Amino acid sequence: MADPYDLRRFLEAQDGHYRQVCAELQSGHKRGHWIRLIFPQLKGPMLSAG
């Protein structure tokens, strides 16, 4: 099946981090800098509400 949005790029970017992320989430302690790889922003930089 064709992938017109190239969604595979997210899988490839996450590939080296996914197991570590799962382990950190299960332990309840985030230690790495993976949040934007696993949960990418939809649009623009993060802005605070206040």
PDB file of N, CA, C and O in Angstrom:
ATOM      1  N   MET A   1       0.845  -1.181   0.000  1.00  0.00           N
ATOM      2  CA  MET A   1       0.000   0.000   0.000  1.00  0.00           C
ATOM      3  C   MET A   1       0.892   1.246   0.000  1.00  0.00           C
ATOM      4  O   MET A   1       1.891   1.303   0.718  1.00  0.00           O
ATOM      5  N   ALA A   2       0.533   2.210  -0.785  1.00  0.00           N
ATOM      6  CA  ALA A   2       1.292   3.463  -0.878  1.00  0.00           C
ATOM      7  C   ALA A   2       1.136   4.277   0.410  1.00  0.00           C
ATOM      8  O   ALA A   2       0.116   4.197   1.094  1.00  0.00           O
ATOM      9  N   ASP A   3       2.157   5.049   0.715  1.00  0.00           N
ATOM     10  CA  ASP A   3       2.155   5.883   1.922  1.00  0.00           C
ATOM     11  C   ASP A   3       2.374   7.334   1.490  1.00  0.00           C
ATOM     12  O   ASP A   3       3.498   7.831   1.566  1.00  0.00           O
ATOM     13  N   PRO A   4       1.320   8.019   1.039  1.00  0.00           N
ATOM     14  CA  PRO A   4       1.488   9.372   0.506  1.00  0.00           C
ATOM     15  C   PRO A   4       1.970  10.387   1.540  1.00  0.00           C
ATOM     16  O   PRO A   4       2.483  11.442   1.167  1.00  0.00           O
ATOM     17  N   TYR A   5       1.815  10.092   2.826  1.00  0.00           N
ATOM     18  CA  TYR A   5       2.237  11.027   3.874  1.00  0.00           C
ATOM     19  C   TYR A   5       3.589  10.653   4.482  1.00  0.00           C
ATOM     20  O   TYR A   5       4.068  11.321   5.398  1.00  0.00           O
ATOM     21  N   ASP A   6       4.195   9.590   3.973  1.00  0.00           N
ATOM     22  CA  ASP A   6       5.503   9.138   4.461  1.00  0.00           C
ATOM     23  C   ASP A   6       5.487   8.932   5.975  1.00  0.00           C
ATOM     24  O   ASP A   6       6.386   9.395   6.678  1.00  0.00           O
ATOM     25  N   LEU A   7       4.470   8.239   6.470  1.00  0.00           N
ATOM     26  CA  LEU A   7       4.333   8.005   7.908  1.00  0.00           C
ATOM     27  C   LEU A   7       5.407   7.066   8.449  1.00  0.00           C
ATOM     28  O   LEU A   7       5.661   7.042   9.653  1.00  0.00           O
ATOM     29  N   ARG A   8       6.030   6.305   7.577  1.00  0.00           N
ATOM     30  CA  ARG A   8       7.094   5.392   7.990  1.00  0.00           C
ATOM     31  C   ARG A   8       8.254   6.153   8.642  1.00  0.00           C
ATOM     32  O   ARG A   8       8.996   5.585   9.443  1.00  0.00           O
ATOM     33  N   ARG A   9       8.408   7.419   8.303  1.00  0.00           N
ATOM     34  CA  ARG A   9       9.497   8.221   8.881  1.00  0.00           C
ATOM     35  C   ARG A   9       9.387   8.292  10.401  1.00  0.00           C
ATOM     36  O   ARG A   9      10.404   8.375  11.090  1.00  0.00           O
ATOM     37  N   PHE A  10       8.166   8.260  10.930  1.00  0.00           N
ATOM     38  CA  PHE A  10       7.988   8.280  12.382  1.00  0.00           C
ATOM     39  C   PHE A  10       8.454   6.964  13.002  1.00  0.00           C
ATOM     40  O   PHE A  10       9.103   6.960  14.047  1.00  0.00           O
ATOM     41  N   LEU A  11       8.122   5.859  12.357  1.00  0.00           N
ATOM     42  CA  LEU A  11       8.585   4.562  12.852  1.00  0.00           C
ATOM     43  C   LEU A  11      10.101   4.486  12.836  1.00  0.00           C
ATOM     44  O   LEU A  11      10.711   3.982  13.779  1.00  0.00           O
ATOM     45  N   GLU A  12      10.707   4.982  11.771  1.00  0.00           N
ATOM     46  CA  GLU A  12      12.162   4.949  11.664  1.00  0.00           C
ATOM     47  C   GLU A  12      12.817   5.846  12.713  1.00  0.00           C
ATOM     48  O   GLU A  12      13.848   5.479  13.275  1.00  0.00           O
ATOM     49  N   ALA A  13      12.241   7.006  12.984  1.00  0.00           N
ATOM     50  CA  ALA A  13      12.798   7.917  13.987  1.00  0.00           C
ATOM     51  C   ALA A  13      12.664   7.335  15.392  1.00  0.00           C
ATOM     52  O   ALA A  13      13.530   7.551  16.239  1.00  0.00           O
ATOM     53  N   GLN A  14      11.588   6.603  15.639  1.00  0.00           N
ATOM     54  CA  GLN A  14      11.328   6.041  16.962  1.00  0.00           C
ATOM     55  C   GLN A  14      12.061   4.729  17.207  1.00  0.00           C
ATOM     56  O   GLN A  14      12.212   4.305  18.353  1.00  0.00           O
ATOM     57  N   ASP A  15      12.509   4.095  16.151  1.00  0.00           N
ATOM     58  CA  ASP A  15      13.024   2.734  16.224  1.00  0.00           C
ATOM     59  C   ASP A  15      14.075   2.524  17.309  1.00  0.00           C
ATOM     60  O   ASP A  15      13.991   1.548  18.054  1.00  0.00           O
ATOM     61  N   GLY A  16      15.038   3.391  17.416  1.00  0.00           N
ATOM     62  CA  GLY A  16      16.102   3.202  18.383  1.00  0.00           C
ATOM     63  C   GLY A  16      15.728   3.569  19.806  1.00  0.00           C
ATOM     64  O   GLY A  16      16.507   3.311  20.724  1.00  0.00           O
ATOM     65  N   HIS A  17      14.575   4.154  20.019  1.00  0.00           N
ATOM     66  CA  HIS A  17      14.192   4.666  21.334  1.00  0.00           C
ATOM     67  C   HIS A  17      13.000   3.946  21.962  1.00  0.00           C
ATOM     68  O   HIS A  17      12.784   4.046  23.169  1.00  0.00           O
ATOM     69  N   TYR A  18      12.244   3.240  21.175  1.00  0.00           N
ATOM     70  CA  TYR A  18      10.953   2.726  21.628  1.00  0.00           C
ATOM     71  C   TYR A  18      11.047   1.831  22.863  1.00  0.00           C
ATOM     72  O   TYR A  18      10.250   1.982  23.789  1.00  0.00           O
ATOM     73  N   ARG A  19      11.990   0.915  22.896  1.00  0.00           N
ATOM     74  CA  ARG A  19      12.106   0.009  24.053  1.00  0.00           C
ATOM     75  C   ARG A  19      12.464   0.772  25.324  1.00  0.00           C
ATOM     76  O   ARG A  19      11.937   0.489  26.401  1.00  0.00           O
ATOM     77  N   GLN A  20      13.364   1.740  25.186  1.00  0.00           N
ATOM     78  CA  GLN A  20      13.745   2.549  26.347  1.00  0.00           C
ATOM     79  C   GLN A  20      12.541   3.343  26.849  1.00  0.00           C
ATOM     80  O   GLN A  20      12.323   3.450  28.056  1.00  0.00           O
ATOM     81  N   VAL A  21      11.767   3.894  25.926  1.00  0.00           N
ATOM     82  CA  VAL A  21      10.576   4.662  26.300  1.00  0.00           C
ATOM     83  C   VAL A  21       9.606   3.782  27.084  1.00  0.00           C
ATOM     84  O   VAL A  21       9.107   4.189  28.133  1.00  0.00           O
ATOM     85  N   CYS A  22       9.339   2.591  26.584  1.00  0.00           N
ATOM     86  CA  CYS A  22       8.418   1.682  27.274  1.00  0.00           C
ATOM     87  C   CYS A  22       8.923   1.355  28.675  1.00  0.00           C
ATOM     88  O   CYS A  22       8.143   1.335  29.627  1.00  0.00           O
ATOM     89  N   ALA A  23      10.221   1.100  28.805  1.00  0.00           N
ATOM     90  CA  ALA A  23      10.793   0.788  30.120  1.00  0.00           C
ATOM     91  C   ALA A  23      10.658   1.972  31.069  1.00  0.00           C
ATOM     92  O   ALA A  23      10.323   1.794  32.240  1.00  0.00           O
ATOM     93  N   GLU A  24      10.917   3.178  30.573  1.00  0.00           N
ATOM     94  CA  GLU A  24      10.803   4.367  31.419  1.00  0.00           C
ATOM     95  C   GLU A  24       9.360   4.610  31.840  1.00  0.00           C
ATOM     96  O   GLU A  24       9.103   4.957  32.993  1.00  0.00           O
ATOM     97  N   LEU A  25       8.425   4.434  30.929  1.00  0.00           N
ATOM     98  CA  LEU A  25       7.018   4.634  31.263  1.00  0.00           C
ATOM     99  C   LEU A  25       6.551   3.606  32.292  1.00  0.00           C
ATOM    100  O   LEU A  25       5.802   3.938  33.211  1.00  0.00           O
ATOM    101  N   GLN A  26       6.991   2.362  32.137  1.00  0.00           N
ATOM    102  CA  GLN A  26       6.602   1.322  33.087  1.00  0.00           C
ATOM    103  C   GLN A  26       7.198   1.572  34.468  1.00  0.00           C
ATOM    104  O   GLN A  26       6.571   1.261  35.480  1.00  0.00           O
ATOM    105  N   SER A  27       8.408   2.131  34.514  1.00  0.00           N
ATOM    106  CA  SER A  27       9.050   2.385  35.806  1.00  0.00           C
ATOM    107  C   SER A  27       8.495   3.641  36.480  1.00  0.00           C
ATOM    108  O   SER A  27       8.666   3.835  37.683  1.00  0.00           O
ATOM    109  N   GLY A  28       7.831   4.489  35.691  1.00  0.00           N
ATOM    110  CA  GLY A  28       7.276   5.720  36.235  1.00  0.00           C
ATOM    111  C   GLY A  28       8.269   6.864  36.307  1.00  0.00           C
ATOM    112  O   GLY A  28       7.984   7.892  36.922  1.00  0.00           O
ATOM    113  N   HIS A  29       9.445   6.701  35.680  1.00  0.00           N
ATOM    114  CA  HIS A  29      10.482   7.736  35.708  1.00  0.00           C
ATOM    115  C   HIS A  29      11.007   7.993  34.306  1.00  0.00           C
ATOM    116  O   HIS A  29      11.676   7.138  33.726  1.00  0.00           O
ATOM    117  N   LYS A  30      10.711   9.159  33.759  1.00  0.00           N
ATOM    118  CA  LYS A  30      11.234   9.550  32.448  1.00  0.00           C
ATOM    119  C   LYS A  30      12.641  10.094  32.643  1.00  0.00           C
ATOM    120  O   LYS A  30      12.852  11.032  33.412  1.00  0.00           O
ATOM    121  N   ARG A  31      13.602   9.500  31.944  1.00  0.00           N
ATOM    122  CA  ARG A  31      14.991   9.927  32.086  1.00  0.00           C
ATOM    123  C   ARG A  31      15.577  10.455  30.785  1.00  0.00           C
ATOM    124  O   ARG A  31      16.461  11.311  30.812  1.00  0.00           O
ATOM    125  N   GLY A  32      15.108   9.966  29.660  1.00  0.00           N
ATOM    126  CA  GLY A  32      15.669  10.346  28.367  1.00  0.00           C
ATOM    127  C   GLY A  32      14.973  11.553  27.756  1.00  0.00           C
ATOM    128  O   GLY A  32      13.996  12.075  28.294  1.00  0.00           O
ATOM    129  N   HIS A  33      15.503  11.979  26.623  1.00  0.00           N
ATOM    130  CA  HIS A  33      14.955  13.129  25.885  1.00  0.00           C
ATOM    131  C   HIS A  33      14.267  12.624  24.618  1.00  0.00           C
ATOM    132  O   HIS A  33      14.696  12.941  23.508  1.00  0.00           O
ATOM    133  N   TRP A  34      13.223  11.856  24.778  1.00  0.00           N
ATOM    134  CA  TRP A  34      12.577  11.192  23.659  1.00  0.00           C
ATOM    135  C   TRP A  34      11.168  11.693  23.382  1.00  0.00           C
ATOM    136  O   TRP A  34      10.553  11.253  22.411  1.00  0.00           O
ATOM    137  N   ILE A  35      10.649  12.573  24.175  1.00  0.00           N
ATOM    138  CA  ILE A  35       9.229  12.917  24.118  1.00  0.00           C
ATOM    139  C   ILE A  35       8.789  13.406  22.732  1.00  0.00           C
ATOM    140  O   ILE A  35       7.701  13.054  22.277  1.00  0.00           O
ATOM    141  N   ARG A  36       9.606  14.200  22.065  1.00  0.00           N
ATOM    142  CA  ARG A  36       9.204  14.739  20.752  1.00  0.00           C
ATOM    143  C   ARG A  36       9.365  13.728  19.632  1.00  0.00           C
ATOM    144  O   ARG A  36       8.764  13.884  18.569  1.00  0.00           O
ATOM    145  N   LEU A  37      10.168  12.692  19.851  1.00  0.00           N
ATOM    146  CA  LEU A  37      10.266  11.624  18.853  1.00  0.00           C
ATOM    147  C   LEU A  37       9.062  10.700  18.922  1.00  0.00           C
ATOM    148  O   LEU A  37       8.540  10.263  17.897  1.00  0.00           O
ATOM    149  N   ILE A  38       8.635  10.412  20.126  1.00  0.00           N
ATOM    150  CA  ILE A  38       7.539   9.470  20.307  1.00  0.00           C
ATOM    151  C   ILE A  38       6.181  10.151  20.154  1.00  0.00           C
ATOM    152  O   ILE A  38       5.250   9.564  19.601  1.00  0.00           O
ATOM    153  N   PHE A  39       6.066  11.371  20.634  1.00  0.00           N
ATOM    154  CA  PHE A  39       4.827  12.141  20.530  1.00  0.00           C
ATOM    155  C   PHE A  39       5.120  13.443  19.780  1.00  0.00           C
ATOM    156  O   PHE A  39       5.217  14.498  20.407  1.00  0.00           O
ATOM    157  N   PRO A  40       5.263  13.390  18.449  1.00  0.00           N
ATOM    158  CA  PRO A  40       5.630  14.600  17.701  1.00  0.00           C
ATOM    159  C   PRO A  40       4.552  15.679  17.772  1.00  0.00           C
ATOM    160  O   PRO A  40       3.364  15.383  17.904  1.00  0.00           O
ATOM    161  N   GLN A  41       4.987  16.927  17.682  1.00  0.00           N
ATOM    162  CA  GLN A  41       4.055  18.055  17.690  1.00  0.00           C
ATOM    163  C   GLN A  41       3.294  18.086  16.380  1.00  0.00           C
ATOM    164  O   GLN A  41       3.823  17.717  15.332  1.00  0.00           O
ATOM    165  N   LEU A  42       2.061  18.525  16.448  1.00  0.00           N
ATOM    166  CA  LEU A  42       1.257  18.621  15.241  1.00  0.00           C
ATOM    167  C   LEU A  42       1.643  19.824  14.397  1.00  0.00           C
ATOM    168  O   LEU A  42       1.672  19.745  13.169  1.00  0.00           O
ATOM    169  N   LYS A  43       1.941  20.943  15.061  1.00  0.00           N
ATOM    170  CA  LYS A  43       2.191  22.163  14.316  1.00  0.00           C
ATOM    171  C   LYS A  43       2.970  23.147  15.176  1.00  0.00           C
ATOM    172  O   LYS A  43       2.605  23.380  16.328  1.00  0.00           O
ATOM    173  N   GLY A  44       4.017  23.716  14.646  1.00  0.00           N
ATOM    174  CA  GLY A  44       4.756  24.784  15.305  1.00  0.00           C
ATOM    175  C   GLY A  44       5.416  24.398  16.617  1.00  0.00           C
ATOM    176  O   GLY A  44       5.259  23.272  17.089  1.00  0.00           O
ATOM    177  N   PRO A  45       6.153  25.329  17.206  1.00  0.00           N
ATOM    178  CA  PRO A  45       6.820  25.064  18.481  1.00  0.00           C
ATOM    179  C   PRO A  45       5.828  25.055  19.635  1.00  0.00           C
ATOM    180  O   PRO A  45       4.739  25.623  19.546  1.00  0.00           O
ATOM    181  N   MET A  46       6.225  24.399  20.719  1.00  0.00           N
ATOM    182  CA  MET A  46       5.365  24.373  21.908  1.00  0.00           C
ATOM    183  C   MET A  46       5.302  25.761  22.526  1.00  0.00           C
ATOM    184  O   MET A  46       6.326  26.420  22.706  1.00  0.00           O
ATOM    185  N   LEU A  47       4.121  26.186  22.841  1.00  0.00           N
ATOM    186  CA  LEU A  47       3.925  27.479  23.492  1.00  0.00           C
ATOM    187  C   LEU A  47       3.187  27.246  24.796  1.00  0.00           C
ATOM    188  O   LEU A  47       2.265  26.432  24.855  1.00  0.00           O
ATOM    189  N   SER A  48       3.581  27.948  25.831  1.00  0.00           N
ATOM    190  CA  SER A  48       2.879  27.807  27.103  1.00  0.00           C
ATOM    191  C   SER A  48       1.572  28.592  27.063  1.00  0.00           C
ATOM    192  O   SER A  48       1.434  29.546  26.297  1.00  0.00           O
ATOM    193  N   ALA A  49       0.626  28.188  27.887  1.00  0.00           N
ATOM    194  CA  ALA A  49      -0.684  28.840  27.909  1.00  0.00           C
ATOM    195  C   ALA A  49      -0.649  30.176  28.646  1.00  0.00           C
ATOM    196  O   ALA A  49      -1.580  30.971  28.512  1.00  0.00           O
ATOM    197  N   GLY A  50       0.384  30.438  29.407  1.00  0.00           N
ATOM    198  CA  GLY A  50       0.377  31.656  30.206  1.00  0.00           C
ATOM    199  C   GLY A  50       1.540  32.460  30.021  1.00  0.00           C
ATOM    200  O   GLY A  50       1.663  33.518  30.636  1.00  0.00           O
TER     201      GLY A  50
END
